[in-house]
Amino acid sequence: MNEDASKKKMEEATIEEIGDRRWYHINRNFLPIKLVYFWNFCASYTILPLLTLQMTSLGLTLADVAQVYLFMPIASLVAPIVIGLLADRTGRIRELYIGCLVVHCLLHHMLFYIPASPHTTPEALAASSNGSRLECADWPPPPCGNLTRTLHCTLVCDAADTTGGAGLLLCPADGPCREATPTAVLQLPLGSDGCQLPASLVDGDVQLQLHHGEFSCPSSCWLDCAPASGLPVSNRTTFWIYFWLRLAATFFLKPTFTLLDATNLALVKRHKEPGQNFGRQRVTAILATVIMPPLAGLLIDVFSGDGLTMTVAGLASMPFNWWSDAITRKIGHVNVLIMAFFGYAVRYVGYSLIKVPWLCFPFELLEVVTVHLMWNSAATYTAQLAPPGLLATMTGLSGMLHYNAGHGLGSFVGGYLMASYGMEFTYRVIGVASGVAGILYAVVYYCCLHGHIKRREKAVGAAVEETLPTGTSTATLTTIVQSEDGARLESTKL
């Protein structure tokens, strides 16, 4: 009796202590993980969105950029599993996190010292077989709108046409027409929107123009163009240096996110303090995504559209991250994942319907469900199901499947669909596919898995109940059943 009374007094004292805490109370046990989340996401969300622009500034073509992103998922898939297994085997999650952080920072910093590739010049402007279309070799050009290249173009006609260039006029876009000689010099301005000659060949009243790579030639003549001598030609050295450095940097970058999540889960389980959960520690990470993208955009340009959309989504998601544990307990892990599928469906179909860019913000708010609540639920669900000693491995595996395999496959399929059918069609197809996946997942879980899980929990609970002393409360028994089922929670009276 005395022991029960002392326990009751301790519980009442603990409740009074918690009630006396102010809303701004700082929990020192979780302050370091919050700060690490903040600075880690500050750095990552500042540099990662801009690496594509950096590739084009080095002179890499769109084909080169696509090749880099095609092989990046390999490093993203392998790294979290390898580093996660190493962390579980050695138990040194903190040391591995610091090592990966330092190495990937050095490698990403080295990307800025790669020498730029000389701007590629078209090797030729070659007419098609019917003489009606000109195409630029090694195109599109780098985004250097004020740069002009000179091409020596020769007008080649069939032997039957002995007049050569007679009757053909060269008409500059901003000057008077003049007679076209067999060899004409055309100025080719390079811009990010494609190839355009500011001059046209005309035959009598029929004007022939070249816009964005298309050119109509006389029926018996065509143009044979070559770059003027002395112009720089690109090589592959820049591409291969960037390719291997970027893969190595990605290999050490991806585990930092999964190791940080594993550390977060371990701290929450170790301290088990009221009000502290996985999502609440990640609020500072969301705060970093709110602050840094628009700030980086302002430093690069006056306004950054990408930064603003991420800021809106981040601000909306902060309260949901703060109370993610309560939301997940109320709704359920599986139901949150199903909601994420349908959130993606609404989001992508909505993108395909809007015409005004500002209308994207309502759909960006769905990131609260599709990204933040989804990952908080997935990470905590993984921690419950992870076998003892494999927390970092399972967290890395789930992060690899979602952020790396899923994003890589989505980028590949989405890029192919966009190139073939356009953005609107692609968004609608992916949106419908997300909705169908959500329906299938709900059907499989509630029709096949849910009953099996309940029966297993009931069987484990019955087995545990036989070994417990008489009078053990139902709340204590439920906690023990969860522990036997993989949650590894301690048996405490709730």
C-alpha positions as CSV (number, residue, x, y, z in Angstrom):
1,M,0.0,0.0,0.0
2,N,2.8,2.4,0.9
3,E,4.5,1.7,-2.4
4,D,1.3,2.4,-4.4
5,A,0.8,5.6,-2.5
6,S,4.3,6.8,-3.2
7,K,3.9,6.0,-6.9
8,K,0.7,7.9,-7.0
9,K,2.3,11.0,-5.4
10,M,5.2,10.8,-7.9
11,E,2.7,10.7,-10.8
12,E,0.7,13.6,-9.4
13,A,4.0,15.6,-8.9
14,T,5.0,14.9,-12.5
15,I,1.6,16.0,-13.8
16,E,1.8,19.2,-11.8
17,E,5.3,19.8,-13.1
18,I,4.2,19.4,-16.7
19,G,1.2,21.6,-16.1
20,D,3.4,24.4,-14.7
21,R,5.5,24.5,-17.8
22,R,5.0,27.4,-20.1
23,W,4.3,27.0,-23.8
24,Y,7.8,28.3,-24.5
25,H,9.5,25.7,-22.3
26,I,12.8,24.5,-23.9
27,N,13.4,20.8,-23.6
28,R,17.2,20.5,-23.5
29,N,17.2,16.8,-24.4
30,F,15.7,17.6,-27.8
31,L,17.2,21.0,-28.5
32,P,20.4,19.6,-30.3
33,I,18.4,17.4,-32.7
34,K,16.2,20.4,-33.6
35,L,19.2,22.5,-34.3
36,V,20.8,19.8,-36.4
37,Y,17.6,19.4,-38.4
38,F,17.5,23.1,-39.0
39,W,21.0,23.6,-40.3
40,N,21.0,20.4,-42.3
41,F,17.9,21.3,-44.2
42,C,19.1,24.9,-44.5
43,A,22.1,23.8,-46.5
44,S,20.4,21.0,-48.4
45,Y,17.4,23.1,-49.6
46,T,19.6,26.0,-50.6
47,I,22.0,24.1,-52.9
48,L,20.0,21.1,-54.3
49,P,17.4,23.1,-56.3
50,L,20.1,25.1,-57.9
51,L,22.4,22.3,-59.0
52,T,20.6,22.0,-62.3
53,L,21.2,25.6,-63.1
54,Q,24.8,25.1,-62.2
55,M,25.1,22.3,-64.7
56,T,23.8,24.4,-67.5
57,S,26.1,27.3,-66.5
58,L,29.1,24.9,-66.9
59,G,28.1,24.4,-70.5
60,L,26.4,21.0,-70.1
61,T,23.6,20.3,-72.6
62,L,20.1,19.1,-71.6
63,A,21.2,15.6,-72.7
64,D,24.1,15.8,-70.3
65,V,21.9,16.9,-67.5
66,A,19.5,14.0,-68.2
67,Q,22.4,11.5,-68.1
68,V,23.5,12.8,-64.7
69,Y,20.0,12.4,-63.3
70,L,19.6,9.0,-64.9
71,F,22.5,7.5,-62.9
72,M,22.0,9.5,-59.6
73,P,19.3,7.1,-58.3
74,I,22.0,4.4,-58.2
75,A,24.0,6.2,-55.5
76,S,20.7,7.2,-53.8
77,L,19.5,3.6,-53.6
78,V,22.8,2.0,-52.4
79,A,24.0,4.6,-49.9
80,P,21.2,4.6,-47.3
81,I,21.2,0.8,-47.1
82,V,25.0,0.5,-46.8
83,I,25.4,3.3,-44.3
84,G,22.3,2.1,-42.4
85,L,23.7,-1.4,-42.0
86,L,27.0,0.0,-41.0
87,A,25.3,2.2,-38.3
88,D,23.4,-0.8,-36.9
89,R,26.4,-3.0,-36.9
90,T,28.7,-0.5,-35.2
91,G,26.1,1.5,-33.2
92,R,27.9,4.7,-34.2
93,I,25.1,6.6,-35.8
94,R,26.4,10.0,-34.7
95,E,29.9,9.4,-36.0
96,L,28.7,8.1,-39.3
97,Y,26.3,11.1,-39.7
98,I,29.2,13.6,-39.1
99,G,31.4,11.7,-41.5
100,C,28.8,11.7,-44.3
101,L,28.0,15.3,-43.6
102,V,31.7,16.5,-43.9
103,V,32.4,14.4,-47.0
104,H,29.3,15.4,-48.9
105,C,29.9,19.1,-48.0
106,L,33.5,18.9,-49.4
107,L,32.3,17.1,-52.6
108,H,29.5,19.5,-53.3
109,H,31.9,22.4,-52.7
110,M,34.3,20.9,-55.3
111,L,31.5,21.1,-57.9
112,F,32.0,24.9,-58.0
113,Y,35.6,24.5,-59.0
114,I,34.9,22.4,-62.1
115,P,36.1,24.3,-65.2
116,A,33.3,25.4,-67.5
117,S,33.1,23.7,-70.9
118,P,33.6,25.9,-73.9
119,H,30.2,26.8,-75.5
120,T,29.4,24.3,-78.2
121,T,29.0,25.6,-81.7
122,P,26.8,23.9,-84.3
123,E,28.9,21.7,-86.5
124,A,26.5,22.2,-89.3
125,L,23.1,23.3,-90.3
126,A,21.9,20.4,-92.5
127,A,18.8,20.4,-94.6
128,S,16.5,17.4,-94.5
129,S,16.1,15.0,-97.4
130,N,13.4,17.1,-99.1
131,G,15.2,20.3,-98.5
132,S,12.5,21.8,-96.4
133,R,14.0,21.8,-92.9
134,L,17.3,22.8,-91.3
135,E,18.4,21.3,-88.0
136,C,21.2,22.4,-85.7
137,A,23.7,19.8,-84.6
138,D,24.7,19.7,-81.0
139,W,21.8,21.8,-79.8
140,P,20.2,23.5,-77.8
141,P,22.8,26.3,-77.1
142,P,23.7,27.5,-73.6
143,P,21.6,30.3,-72.1
144,C,23.8,33.2,-73.4
145,G,21.4,35.5,-75.1
146,N,23.8,38.2,-76.0
147,L,26.3,35.9,-77.8
148,T,26.5,35.8,-81.6
149,R,28.2,33.1,-83.7
150,T,29.1,33.4,-87.4
151,L,28.2,30.7,-89.9
152,H,29.6,30.5,-93.4
153,C,26.7,29.1,-95.4
154,T,26.9,28.0,-99.0
155,L,23.9,27.9,-101.3
156,V,24.0,24.6,-103.1
157,C,21.7,24.0,-106.1
158,D,21.2,21.1,-108.5
159,A,23.3,21.0,-111.7
160,A,20.1,22.0,-113.7
161,D,20.0,25.2,-111.8
162,T,22.9,27.1,-113.3
163,T,21.9,30.5,-112.0
164,G,23.4,29.7,-108.6
165,G,22.1,32.4,-106.3
166,A,20.5,34.5,-108.9
167,G,17.0,35.6,-108.1
168,L,17.5,34.8,-104.4
169,L,17.7,37.6,-101.8
170,L,19.2,37.7,-98.3
171,C,16.9,39.8,-96.1
172,P,18.2,40.6,-92.6
173,A,15.5,41.0,-90.0
174,D,16.5,44.6,-89.3
175,G,17.9,45.8,-92.7
176,P,17.2,46.0,-96.4
177,C,17.4,42.9,-98.7
178,R,20.4,42.2,-100.8
179,E,21.2,39.7,-103.5
180,A,22.3,36.3,-102.1
181,T,25.7,35.2,-103.4
182,P,26.6,31.5,-103.5
183,T,28.4,31.9,-100.2
184,A,26.4,33.9,-97.6
185,V,27.5,34.8,-94.1
186,L,24.7,34.6,-91.6
187,Q,24.8,35.8,-88.0
188,L,23.4,33.2,-85.6
189,P,22.3,34.6,-82.2
190,L,22.3,32.0,-79.4
191,G,19.5,32.1,-76.8
192,S,17.8,29.9,-74.4
193,D,14.7,29.7,-76.6
194,G,16.3,28.0,-79.5
195,C,17.8,28.6,-82.9
196,Q,16.8,31.6,-85.0
197,L,18.5,33.3,-87.9
198,P,17.7,37.0,-88.2
199,A,17.7,36.8,-92.0
200,S,15.7,35.0,-94.6
201,L,16.2,33.9,-98.2
202,V,13.5,35.1,-100.5
203,D,12.8,34.0,-104.1
204,G,10.6,36.6,-105.8
205,D,7.6,37.2,-103.6
206,V,8.0,34.0,-101.7
207,Q,9.7,34.6,-98.4
208,L,11.6,31.8,-96.7
209,Q,12.3,32.1,-93.0
210,L,14.1,30.3,-90.3
211,H,12.4,30.3,-86.9
212,H,13.6,28.0,-84.0
213,G,15.4,25.6,-86.3
214,E,12.9,25.4,-89.2
215,F,13.9,26.6,-92.7
216,S,12.2,26.4,-96.1
217,C,14.5,26.1,-99.0
218,P,13.9,26.5,-102.8
219,S,12.9,23.2,-104.3
220,S,16.2,22.7,-106.0
221,C,18.6,24.3,-103.5
222,W,19.7,23.9,-99.9
223,L,22.1,25.5,-97.5
224,D,25.4,23.9,-96.4
225,C,26.6,25.7,-93.3
226,A,29.7,25.3,-91.1
227,P,31.0,27.4,-88.2
228,A,33.6,30.0,-88.8
229,S,37.1,29.0,-88.0
230,G,38.6,29.8,-84.6
231,L,35.4,29.2,-82.6
232,P,35.6,27.1,-79.4
233,V,34.4,23.5,-79.5
234,S,33.2,21.7,-76.4
235,N,34.7,18.5,-75.0
236,R,33.5,15.9,-72.5
237,T,36.0,16.6,-69.8
238,T,33.7,18.8,-67.8
239,F,30.8,16.4,-68.1
240,W,32.8,13.4,-66.7
241,I,34.4,15.4,-63.9
242,Y,30.9,16.7,-62.8
243,F,29.3,13.3,-63.3
244,W,31.6,11.4,-60.9
245,L,31.8,14.2,-58.3
246,R,28.0,14.5,-58.3
247,L,27.5,10.8,-57.8
248,A,30.0,10.7,-55.0
249,A,28.4,13.7,-53.3
250,T,25.0,12.2,-53.6
251,F,26.2,8.9,-52.1
252,F,27.2,10.7,-48.9
253,L,24.3,13.2,-48.9
254,K,21.4,10.8,-48.9
255,P,22.3,8.9,-45.7
256,T,22.4,12.2,-43.7
257,F,18.6,12.4,-43.9
258,T,17.9,8.8,-42.9
259,L,20.5,8.8,-40.1
260,L,19.1,12.0,-38.8
261,D,15.6,10.4,-38.8
262,A,16.9,7.3,-37.1
263,T,18.5,9.5,-34.4
264,N,15.3,11.3,-33.9
265,L,13.3,8.1,-33.5
266,A,15.9,6.8,-31.0
267,L,15.8,10.0,-28.9
268,V,12.0,10.0,-28.8
269,K,11.9,6.4,-27.6
270,R,14.7,6.9,-25.1
271,H,13.3,9.9,-23.3
272,K,9.5,9.3,-23.8
273,E,8.7,12.8,-22.5
274,P,5.1,14.0,-22.8
275,G,4.5,16.1,-25.9
276,Q,7.6,15.0,-27.7
277,N,7.3,13.1,-30.9
278,F,9.0,12.5,-34.2
279,G,7.2,15.2,-36.1
280,R,7.7,17.8,-33.5
281,Q,11.5,17.5,-33.8
282,R,11.2,18.0,-37.6
283,V,9.4,21.3,-37.3
284,T,12.8,23.1,-37.4
285,A,13.6,21.3,-40.7
286,I,10.3,22.6,-42.1
287,L,11.2,26.1,-40.8
288,A,14.5,25.8,-42.8
289,T,12.6,25.0,-46.0
290,V,10.4,28.1,-45.3
291,I,13.3,30.5,-44.9
292,M,16.1,29.4,-47.2
293,P,14.6,28.8,-50.7
294,P,13.2,32.4,-51.0
295,L,16.3,33.8,-49.5
296,A,18.5,31.9,-52.0
297,G,16.2,33.0,-54.8
298,L,16.5,36.6,-53.7
299,L,20.3,36.3,-53.7
300,I,20.3,34.9,-57.2
301,D,17.5,36.9,-58.7
302,V,15.0,39.5,-57.5
303,F,12.2,36.9,-57.2
304,S,12.3,33.1,-56.9
305,G,9.0,31.4,-57.8
306,D,10.2,28.0,-56.6
307,G,11.2,29.4,-53.2
308,L,7.8,31.0,-52.7
309,T,5.8,27.8,-53.3
310,M,8.1,25.9,-50.9
311,T,7.6,28.6,-48.3
312,V,3.8,28.5,-48.6
313,A,3.8,24.7,-48.2
314,G,6.3,24.8,-45.4
315,L,4.3,27.4,-43.3
316,A,1.1,25.3,-43.7
317,S,2.8,22.1,-42.6
318,M,4.4,23.4,-39.4
319,P,1.4,22.9,-37.1
320,F,0.7,19.5,-38.7
321,N,4.3,18.4,-37.9
322,W,4.0,19.7,-34.4
323,W,0.9,17.6,-33.6
324,S,1.7,14.8,-36.1
325,D,1.8,12.2,-33.3
326,A,-1.7,13.0,-32.2
327,I,-3.0,13.2,-35.7
328,T,-1.5,9.8,-36.6
329,R,-2.9,8.2,-33.4
330,K,-6.4,9.6,-34.2
331,I,-6.4,8.7,-37.9
332,G,-4.0,5.7,-38.1
333,H,-0.7,5.2,-39.9
334,V,-2.3,3.4,-42.8
335,N,-5.1,5.9,-43.3
336,V,-2.5,8.7,-43.5
337,L,-0.7,6.9,-46.2
338,I,-4.0,6.4,-48.1
339,M,-4.8,10.1,-47.7
340,A,-1.4,10.9,-49.2
341,F,-2.3,8.9,-52.4
342,F,-5.5,10.8,-52.9
343,G,-3.7,14.0,-52.0
344,Y,-1.3,13.4,-54.9
345,A,-4.2,12.6,-57.2
346,V,-6.0,15.9,-56.4
347,R,-2.7,17.8,-56.6
348,Y,-1.5,16.6,-60.0
349,V,-4.9,16.7,-61.7
350,G,-5.3,20.2,-60.4
351,Y,-1.9,21.2,-61.8
352,S,-3.0,19.9,-65.2
353,L,-6.1,22.2,-65.2
354,I,-4.7,25.5,-64.1
355,K,-3.6,28.2,-66.5
356,V,-2.5,30.9,-64.1
357,P,0.7,30.2,-62.1
358,W,-0.7,31.7,-58.9
359,L,-3.4,29.1,-58.8
360,C,-0.7,26.5,-57.9
361,F,-0.6,27.6,-54.3
362,P,-3.9,25.9,-53.2
363,F,-2.5,22.6,-54.6
364,E,0.9,23.2,-52.9
365,L,-0.9,23.2,-49.6
366,L,-1.7,19.6,-50.2
367,E,2.0,19.0,-49.5
368,V,1.0,19.0,-45.8
369,V,-0.6,15.5,-46.4
370,T,1.5,14.2,-49.4
371,V,4.9,14.9,-47.9
372,H,5.1,15.9,-44.3
373,L,2.3,13.9,-42.6
374,M,3.0,11.0,-44.9
375,W,6.7,10.8,-44.0
376,N,6.1,11.3,-40.3
377,S,3.6,8.4,-40.4
378,A,5.8,6.2,-42.6
379,A,8.9,6.8,-40.4
380,T,7.1,6.1,-37.1
381,Y,5.3,3.1,-38.6
382,T,8.7,1.8,-39.8
383,A,10.1,2.2,-36.3
384,Q,7.2,0.1,-34.8
385,L,7.8,-2.7,-37.3
386,A,11.6,-2.6,-37.3
387,P,13.2,-5.7,-35.7
388,P,15.5,-5.1,-32.7
389,G,18.9,-3.6,-33.7
390,L,17.7,-2.7,-37.3
391,L,16.2,0.7,-36.7
392,A,18.7,2.7,-38.8
393,T,18.6,0.0,-41.5
394,M,14.8,0.0,-41.8
395,T,14.6,3.8,-41.7
396,G,17.2,4.0,-44.4
397,L,15.4,1.4,-46.5
398,S,12.1,3.3,-46.2
399,G,13.7,6.6,-47.1
400,M,15.5,4.9,-50.0
401,L,12.3,3.5,-51.4
402,H,10.4,6.8,-51.1
403,Y,12.9,9.5,-51.7
404,N,15.3,7.7,-54.0
405,A,13.7,4.8,-55.8
406,G,10.3,6.5,-56.0
407,H,11.6,9.9,-57.0
408,G,14.0,8.4,-59.5
409,L,11.3,6.2,-61.2
410,G,8.9,9.1,-61.1
411,S,11.4,11.5,-62.7
412,F,12.2,8.9,-65.5
413,V,8.6,8.1,-66.3
414,G,7.4,11.6,-65.9
415,G,10.2,13.0,-68.1
416,Y,9.5,10.5,-70.8
417,L,5.7,11.3,-70.7
418,M,6.3,15.1,-70.7
419,A,8.7,14.8,-73.7
420,S,6.2,12.6,-75.6
421,Y,2.8,13.9,-74.6
422,G,3.2,17.2,-72.8
423,M,2.8,18.4,-69.2
424,E,-1.0,18.5,-69.0
425,F,-1.3,14.9,-70.1
426,T,1.5,13.8,-67.8
427,Y,0.1,15.4,-64.7
428,R,-3.3,13.9,-65.3
429,V,-2.0,10.4,-65.9
430,I,0.1,10.5,-62.7
431,G,-2.8,12.0,-60.8
432,V,-5.1,9.2,-61.9
433,A,-2.4,6.6,-61.2
434,S,-2.0,8.0,-57.7
435,G,-5.8,7.7,-57.1
436,V,-5.9,4.1,-58.4
437,A,-2.9,3.2,-56.2
438,G,-4.7,4.6,-53.2
439,I,-7.8,2.6,-53.9
440,L,-5.7,-0.6,-54.4
441,Y,-3.8,0.0,-51.2
442,A,-6.9,0.6,-49.2
443,V,-8.6,-2.6,-50.7
444,V,-5.6,-4.8,-50.0
445,Y,-5.1,-3.5,-46.5
446,Y,-8.7,-3.6,-45.3
447,C,-9.7,-6.8,-47.2
448,C,-6.6,-8.9,-46.7
449,L,-4.1,-7.5,-44.1
450,H,-6.2,-5.8,-41.5
451,G,-8.0,-8.9,-40.3
452,H,-4.7,-10.9,-40.2
453,I,-3.0,-8.2,-38.2
454,K,-5.9,-8.1,-35.7
455,R,-5.9,-11.9,-35.3
456,R,-2.1,-11.9,-34.7
457,E,-2.3,-9.1,-32.1
458,K,-5.1,-11.1,-30.4
459,A,-3.1,-14.3,-30.4
460,V,0.0,-12.5,-29.0
461,G,-2.1,-10.8,-26.4
462,A,-3.6,-14.0,-25.2
463,A,-0.1,-15.6,-25.0
464,V,1.3,-12.7,-23.0
465,E,-1.8,-12.6,-20.7
466,E,-1.1,-16.2,-19.6
467,T,2.3,-15.1,-18.3
468,L,1.2,-12.0,-16.5
469,P,0.2,-11.7,-12.8
470,T,-3.5,-11.6,-12.0
471,G,-5.0,-8.1,-12.1
472,T,-2.8,-6.6,-14.9
473,S,-4.7,-3.7,-16.5
474,T,-5.8,-3.8,-20.1
475,A,-3.7,-0.7,-20.9
476,T,-0.6,-2.4,-19.7
477,L,-1.4,-5.5,-21.7
478,T,-2.0,-3.5,-24.9
479,T,1.4,-1.9,-24.5
480,I,3.1,-5.3,-24.1
481,V,1.3,-6.7,-27.2
482,Q,2.6,-3.7,-29.2
483,S,6.1,-4.5,-27.8
484,E,5.9,-8.1,-28.9
485,D,4.6,-7.0,-32.3
486,G,7.7,-5.0,-33.0
487,A,7.2,-1.6,-31.4
488,R,9.7,-2.4,-28.6
489,L,7.9,-0.2,-26.1
490,E,8.3,-0.7,-22.4
491,S,5.4,-1.9,-20.4
492,T,4.0,1.1,-18.5
493,K,0.6,1.7,-17.1
494,L,-1.2,4.2,-19.3
